[in-house]
Amino acid sequence: MAWNDSLLPASFRGVPFFYEDTKRQGGRRLVEHEFPQRDDPYVEDLGRKKKEHHITGYVLGDDYVERRASLEAALDGAEYGTLVHPYRGALKVNIRTWISQEVRDEGRMARFDIDCVETGSDPSPLSAIFTSGDSLDASGDSLDQIVLSFDDNWIVGAGGTVAAASDLLDQLDEAFAPLIAWPDIDTDALAPLVADLADMATDAVAVATAITGFFAGYADAALAAQVAPDQTLTSRGPQPLVDPSCGLACMAGWGAELVPPDATQIGLNQQALVALVSGSAVIALGRIYAQTKFAAQEDADSARDQLASLIDGLATAAADGGDDRGFLSWQSYYQAAIDDLTTRAKQAPSTLTFTMGITMPALALAQRLYQDPSRGDELVARNDAPHPLFVPPVVQALTS
């Protein structure tokens, strides 16, 4: 294969352009200290400089005016964007300056000089820790509130409430069975927490402790079972789970199939239990997402949208039920969780789709896209390739 067969078509934020030459600048950040009566200086190394790129390119054709406008708009976009560099693959960059030029003797053409600087995938490591901590703290406050609400409303001991509550808890115990059997998650220690729920019916504290303890343990087990991002989506190993929430999103909807409660204490008990189960499930899911390292921006966005929808539903239910404290608690958790996932989505690399035209070995494709053949397994994983030698012609790859 000739060297120029591996060159990629240049683009920025998906807007294509032709290129003439490229330059890359790097180095070290040095502070030079010179002292009186001393001939040799001391040079302090503060780390490598940011990588800078200069690209000379152009747009060409009868529609060059539209192409020029599209590229200029992309270059003026806020924050970073993805530059597909012909020699270096996909890069996450911020545009420093650009110049467009049209020459009278060159019709149907606009030239561009583009200066940009690579940006890191995690501009502030502390911000990710801080926002995740806020989300976890807010989830704890919400959990405390739903337990208080449950204790206030779960009253069992007269008028047939014991039999009704025991039956309700038996149904919940059956609903836990799919979670206990969830693939690759070790839940052996959690089964006893829910196996005897019906026997606890008259003790609100015991019921709440067992249910919240189960979901907390389930979240811990799910986190312990996580592997490095992009290592599960491969046909050579474990297949991806169809539900990234590990079944918790389904448990958030538990109770929807139950007969709507009446105004008696039996009905109030059912409402209280449904609120406790759905709230505990959503908080467990939020804990998982707050501590998950997302492989791509799109993965974090998807988690954020799912969690936002679930929390919003619980906040609405609390408001409709007159639970003002519960509503405010869910609102606070909503803000903290969404801020966290939005922040971490911005720090994660996004994905691009490349049409290569032919199947390629993963090592060659990784070298072509990333200049790093060690990332071949990542490409196999993200694209669920049937074999490392045969990555599909249309591939998804991370921008960094």
C-alpha positions as CSV (number, residue, x, y, z in Angstrom):
1,M,0.0,0.0,0.0
2,A,1.4,3.4,-1.0
3,W,2.0,6.0,1.7
4,N,-0.7,8.3,0.4
5,D,-3.3,5.6,0.4
6,S,-3.6,6.0,4.1
7,L,-4.4,9.8,3.9
8,L,-7.8,10.9,5.2
9,P,-10.1,13.5,3.7
10,A,-9.7,16.7,5.7
11,S,-12.7,18.1,7.5
12,F,-13.6,20.2,10.6
13,R,-16.9,19.7,12.5
14,G,-17.9,17.5,9.5
15,V,-17.3,20.2,6.9
16,P,-14.9,18.9,4.2
17,F,-12.1,20.9,2.6
18,F,-9.0,20.3,0.6
19,Y,-5.5,20.8,2.0
20,E,-2.1,21.9,0.7
21,D,0.2,21.6,3.6
22,T,0.1,21.1,7.3
23,K,2.5,22.0,10.2
24,R,2.6,20.8,13.8
25,Q,4.3,22.5,16.6
26,G,5.2,21.2,20.1
27,G,8.1,21.3,22.6
28,R,8.5,21.8,26.3
29,R,7.5,24.6,28.6
30,L,10.8,25.7,30.1
31,V,11.7,28.4,32.6
32,E,15.3,29.5,32.4
33,H,16.8,30.7,35.6
34,E,20.1,32.7,35.5
35,F,21.9,33.6,38.7
36,P,24.6,36.2,39.5
37,Q,28.2,35.0,39.4
38,R,27.1,31.7,38.0
39,D,27.8,30.7,34.4
40,D,25.5,27.8,34.1
41,P,21.7,28.5,34.1
42,Y,19.1,26.3,35.7
43,V,16.3,25.2,33.4
44,E,13.0,24.2,35.0
45,D,10.8,21.9,32.9
46,L,7.1,22.5,33.5
47,G,5.9,19.8,31.1
48,R,5.2,19.6,27.4
49,K,3.7,22.5,25.4
50,K,0.3,22.2,23.9
51,K,0.3,20.7,20.3
52,E,-0.5,23.4,17.7
53,H,-1.5,22.8,14.1
54,H,-1.4,25.0,11.1
55,I,-3.2,23.9,8.0
56,T,-3.3,25.6,4.6
57,G,-6.4,24.5,2.7
58,Y,-9.0,25.5,0.3
59,V,-12.6,24.9,-1.0
60,L,-13.2,24.6,-4.7
61,G,-16.0,24.3,-7.1
62,D,-19.0,26.1,-8.7
63,D,-20.6,26.1,-5.2
64,Y,-17.5,27.3,-3.5
65,V,-19.3,30.3,-1.9
66,E,-21.6,27.9,0.0
67,R,-18.6,25.7,0.9
68,R,-16.7,28.7,2.1
69,A,-19.6,29.8,4.3
70,S,-20.0,26.4,5.8
71,L,-16.4,26.1,6.7
72,E,-16.3,29.6,8.1
73,A,-19.3,28.9,10.3
74,A,-17.7,25.7,11.5
75,L,-14.4,27.5,12.4
76,D,-16.4,30.1,14.3
77,G,-18.2,27.5,16.4
78,A,-17.9,27.7,20.2
79,E,-15.7,25.4,22.2
80,Y,-13.7,22.6,20.6
81,G,-14.5,20.6,17.5
82,T,-13.3,17.5,15.7
83,L,-10.6,18.1,13.1
84,V,-10.0,15.1,10.8
85,H,-6.3,15.7,10.0
86,P,-5.2,14.0,6.7
87,Y,-2.0,12.7,8.3
88,R,-2.9,12.4,12.0
89,G,-6.5,11.3,12.1
90,A,-9.3,12.7,14.3
91,L,-8.2,15.4,16.7
92,K,-10.1,17.4,19.3
93,V,-9.1,21.1,18.7
94,N,-9.9,24.7,19.5
95,I,-9.6,27.2,16.7
96,R,-7.3,30.0,17.5
97,T,-7.4,32.0,14.3
98,W,-8.3,31.5,10.7
99,I,-8.0,33.5,7.5
100,S,-9.9,33.1,4.3
101,Q,-8.6,34.5,1.0
102,E,-9.8,34.8,-2.5
103,V,-7.4,35.7,-5.4
104,R,-8.7,37.4,-8.5
105,D,-6.8,35.0,-10.8
106,E,-8.2,31.9,-9.0
107,G,-11.9,31.5,-9.8
108,R,-14.2,29.2,-7.9
109,M,-11.8,29.0,-5.0
110,A,-11.3,30.3,-1.5
111,R,-8.1,29.6,0.4
112,F,-7.9,29.1,4.2
113,D,-5.1,29.4,6.8
114,I,-6.2,27.7,10.0
115,D,-4.4,27.8,13.3
116,C,-5.7,25.5,16.0
117,V,-4.5,23.9,19.3
118,E,-5.3,20.4,20.6
119,T,-7.5,20.3,23.7
120,G,-7.5,17.5,26.2
121,S,-10.4,15.2,26.9
122,D,-10.4,16.1,30.6
123,P,-9.6,19.8,30.9
124,S,-10.2,19.9,34.7
125,P,-9.8,16.5,36.5
126,L,-11.1,18.0,39.7
127,S,-14.4,19.1,38.1
128,A,-15.3,15.5,37.3
129,I,-14.7,14.5,40.9
130,F,-16.6,17.5,42.3
131,T,-19.7,17.1,40.1
132,S,-19.8,13.3,40.8
133,G,-19.6,14.0,44.5
134,D,-22.4,16.5,44.3
135,S,-24.5,14.0,42.5
136,L,-23.8,11.2,45.1
137,D,-24.5,13.6,48.0
138,A,-27.8,14.7,46.4
139,S,-28.8,11.1,45.8
140,G,-28.2,10.3,49.5
141,D,-30.5,13.2,50.5
142,S,-33.2,12.0,48.2
143,L,-32.9,8.5,49.5
144,D,-33.3,9.8,53.1
145,Q,-36.4,11.6,52.1
146,I,-38.1,8.7,50.4
147,V,-37.4,6.5,53.4
148,L,-39.0,9.2,55.7
149,S,-42.0,9.3,53.4
150,F,-42.3,5.6,53.5
151,D,-42.1,5.4,57.3
152,D,-44.8,8.0,57.5
153,N,-47.2,6.3,55.2
154,W,-46.6,2.5,55.6
155,I,-49.1,1.5,58.4
156,V,-49.8,-2.2,58.6
157,G,-51.6,-4.0,61.5
158,A,-55.4,-3.5,61.2
159,G,-58.3,-4.0,58.9
160,G,-56.8,-6.6,56.6
161,T,-53.7,-4.5,55.9
162,V,-51.3,-7.3,57.0
163,A,-52.5,-9.8,54.3
164,A,-52.6,-7.1,51.6
165,A,-49.1,-5.9,52.5
166,S,-47.7,-9.4,52.6
167,D,-49.2,-10.1,49.2
168,L,-47.8,-6.9,47.8
169,L,-44.3,-7.7,49.1
170,D,-44.5,-11.2,47.6
171,Q,-45.1,-9.6,44.2
172,L,-42.1,-7.3,44.8
173,D,-40.0,-10.3,45.7
174,E,-40.9,-11.9,42.4
175,A,-40.0,-8.7,40.6
176,F,-36.5,-8.8,42.1
177,A,-35.8,-12.2,40.6
178,P,-34.5,-10.9,37.2
179,L,-32.1,-8.5,39.0
180,I,-30.7,-11.3,41.2
181,A,-30.1,-13.3,38.0
182,W,-28.6,-10.5,36.0
183,P,-25.7,-11.7,34.0
184,D,-22.1,-11.1,35.3
185,I,-23.3,-9.3,38.5
186,D,-22.6,-11.1,41.7
187,T,-25.8,-10.7,43.8
188,D,-25.6,-13.8,46.0
189,A,-25.2,-11.7,49.1
190,L,-28.3,-9.6,48.2
191,A,-30.8,-12.3,47.8
192,P,-31.4,-12.8,51.6
193,L,-32.3,-9.1,51.9
194,V,-35.5,-9.5,49.9
195,A,-36.3,-13.2,50.3
196,D,-38.3,-12.7,53.5
197,L,-39.9,-9.3,52.7
198,A,-43.4,-10.6,53.4
199,D,-42.4,-11.6,56.9
200,M,-41.4,-8.0,57.6
201,A,-44.7,-6.5,56.6
202,T,-45.6,-4.9,59.9
203,D,-42.2,-3.3,60.4
204,A,-41.8,-0.2,58.2
205,V,-38.1,0.3,59.1
206,A,-37.2,-3.3,58.3
207,V,-39.0,-3.2,54.9
208,A,-37.3,0.1,54.0
209,T,-33.9,-1.1,55.2
210,A,-34.2,-4.4,53.2
211,I,-35.3,-2.7,49.9
212,T,-32.9,0.3,50.0
213,G,-30.1,-2.1,51.1
214,F,-30.8,-4.4,48.2
215,F,-30.6,-1.5,45.6
216,A,-27.5,0.0,47.2
217,G,-25.7,-3.4,47.1
218,Y,-26.9,-4.0,43.6
219,A,-25.4,-0.7,42.5
220,D,-22.1,-1.7,44.1
221,A,-22.1,-5.1,42.5
222,A,-22.9,-3.6,39.1
223,L,-20.0,-1.1,39.5
224,A,-17.6,-3.9,40.5
225,A,-18.6,-5.9,37.4
226,Q,-17.8,-3.0,35.1
227,V,-14.8,-3.4,32.8
228,A,-12.8,-0.8,31.0
229,P,-14.9,1.3,28.4
230,D,-15.3,-0.4,25.0
231,Q,-14.2,-3.8,26.2
232,T,-17.6,-5.5,26.2
233,L,-18.8,-4.7,22.7
234,T,-16.8,-7.4,20.9
235,S,-17.9,-10.7,19.4
236,R,-14.7,-12.2,20.7
237,G,-15.8,-11.8,24.3
238,P,-18.9,-11.0,26.4
239,Q,-21.7,-9.4,24.4
240,P,-23.1,-6.0,25.6
241,L,-26.1,-6.0,27.9
242,V,-29.2,-4.8,26.1
243,D,-30.0,-2.6,29.0
244,P,-27.1,-0.4,30.2
245,S,-29.1,0.3,33.4
246,C,-28.7,-3.4,34.3
247,G,-32.4,-3.7,34.8
248,L,-32.8,-0.8,37.2
249,A,-34.8,1.3,34.7
250,C,-37.4,-1.4,34.5
251,M,-37.6,-1.5,38.3
252,A,-38.2,2.2,38.3
253,G,-41.5,1.5,36.7
254,W,-42.5,-1.3,39.1
255,G,-46.0,-0.9,40.3
256,A,-47.5,0.4,37.1
257,E,-49.2,-2.9,36.5
258,L,-50.8,-3.0,40.0
259,V,-54.4,-2.3,40.5
260,P,-54.7,1.5,41.2
261,P,-55.0,1.9,45.0
262,D,-58.1,3.3,46.7
263,A,-58.2,5.8,49.5
264,T,-58.0,3.1,52.2
265,Q,-54.8,2.4,54.2
266,I,-54.2,-0.6,51.9
267,G,-54.1,1.8,48.9
268,L,-51.8,4.2,50.8
269,N,-49.5,1.4,51.6
270,Q,-49.3,0.4,48.0
271,Q,-48.5,4.0,47.0
272,A,-45.8,4.2,49.7
273,L,-44.1,0.9,48.6
274,V,-44.2,1.9,44.9
275,A,-42.6,5.2,45.7
276,L,-39.9,3.6,47.8
277,V,-39.0,0.9,45.2
278,S,-39.0,3.3,42.2
279,G,-37.1,5.9,44.0
280,S,-34.5,3.4,45.3
281,A,-34.0,2.0,41.9
282,V,-33.5,5.4,40.3
283,I,-31.0,6.4,43.0
284,A,-29.1,3.2,42.5
285,L,-28.9,3.8,38.8
286,G,-27.8,7.4,39.4
287,R,-25.0,6.1,41.7
288,I,-23.8,3.8,39.0
289,Y,-23.7,6.5,36.4
290,A,-22.0,9.0,38.8
291,Q,-19.1,6.5,39.1
292,T,-19.0,5.2,35.5
293,K,-16.2,6.2,33.2
294,F,-17.9,6.7,29.9
295,A,-16.0,5.8,26.8
296,A,-17.7,8.4,24.6
297,Q,-19.7,11.6,24.9
298,E,-22.7,10.0,23.4
299,D,-22.7,7.3,26.1
300,A,-22.8,9.9,28.8
301,D,-25.5,11.9,27.0
302,S,-27.7,8.8,26.7
303,A,-27.2,8.1,30.4
304,R,-28.1,11.7,31.3
305,D,-31.3,11.7,29.2
306,Q,-32.4,8.4,30.7
307,L,-31.8,9.4,34.3
308,A,-33.3,12.9,33.7
309,S,-36.5,11.3,32.5
310,L,-36.8,8.9,35.4
311,I,-36.1,11.6,38.1
312,D,-38.5,14.0,36.4
313,G,-41.2,11.3,36.6
314,L,-40.6,10.7,40.3
315,A,-40.6,14.5,41.0
316,T,-44.0,14.8,39.2
317,A,-45.4,11.9,41.1
318,A,-44.3,13.4,44.4
319,A,-45.9,16.7,43.5
320,D,-49.1,15.1,42.4
321,G,-49.2,13.2,45.7
322,G,-48.8,16.4,47.8
323,D,-45.3,15.4,48.9
324,D,-43.6,18.8,48.8
325,R,-40.5,17.7,50.6
326,G,-40.1,14.8,48.2
327,F,-40.6,17.0,45.2
328,L,-37.9,19.5,46.3
329,S,-35.5,16.6,47.1
330,W,-36.0,15.2,43.6
331,Q,-35.5,18.6,42.1
332,S,-32.2,19.0,43.8
333,Y,-31.0,15.6,42.8
334,Y,-32.1,16.2,39.2
335,Q,-30.0,19.3,39.0
336,A,-26.9,17.7,40.6
337,A,-27.1,14.5,38.5
338,I,-27.7,16.3,35.2
339,D,-24.9,18.8,35.9
340,D,-22.5,15.9,36.6
341,L,-23.4,13.9,33.5
342,T,-23.4,17.0,31.3
343,T,-19.9,18.0,32.6
344,R,-18.4,14.6,32.1
345,A,-20.0,14.2,28.7
346,K,-18.1,17.3,27.6
347,Q,-14.8,15.8,29.0
348,A,-15.3,12.5,27.1
349,P,-14.3,12.0,23.4
350,S,-17.1,12.0,20.9
351,T,-17.5,9.5,18.1
352,L,-17.1,9.8,14.4
353,T,-18.2,7.5,11.6
354,F,-15.6,6.7,8.9
355,T,-16.4,5.0,5.6
356,M,-13.2,3.2,4.7
357,G,-14.6,1.4,1.7
358,I,-13.0,-2.0,2.6
359,T,-12.6,-4.2,5.6
360,M,-9.3,-3.7,7.3
361,P,-7.2,-5.3,10.1
362,A,-7.8,-3.6,13.4
363,L,-4.1,-2.8,13.9
364,A,-3.8,-1.1,10.5
365,L,-7.0,0.8,11.1
366,A,-5.9,2.0,14.5
367,Q,-2.6,3.1,13.0
368,R,-4.4,5.0,10.3
369,L,-6.9,6.7,12.6
370,Y,-4.9,7.2,15.8
371,Q,-1.3,6.6,14.8
372,D,-1.5,4.0,17.6
373,P,-1.9,0.3,16.7
374,S,-2.4,-0.6,20.4
375,R,-6.0,0.8,20.1
376,G,-6.9,-1.9,17.6
377,D,-8.9,-3.8,20.3
378,E,-10.9,-0.7,21.0
379,L,-12.0,-0.5,17.4
380,V,-12.9,-4.2,17.4
381,A,-14.9,-3.6,20.6
382,R,-16.8,-0.5,19.6
383,N,-17.7,-1.9,16.1
384,D,-18.4,-5.5,17.3
385,A,-16.1,-6.8,14.5
386,P,-16.4,-10.5,13.8
387,H,-12.6,-10.8,13.9
388,P,-9.7,-8.4,14.5
389,L,-8.6,-8.9,10.8
390,F,-12.0,-7.9,9.5
391,V,-13.2,-4.6,10.9
392,P,-16.3,-3.5,8.9
393,P,-15.9,-0.8,6.1
394,V,-18.0,1.7,8.0
395,V,-16.5,2.2,11.5
396,Q,-17.2,4.2,14.6
397,A,-14.1,5.7,16.3
398,L,-13.5,8.0,19.2
399,T,-12.2,11.5,18.4
400,S,-9.3,11.1,20.8
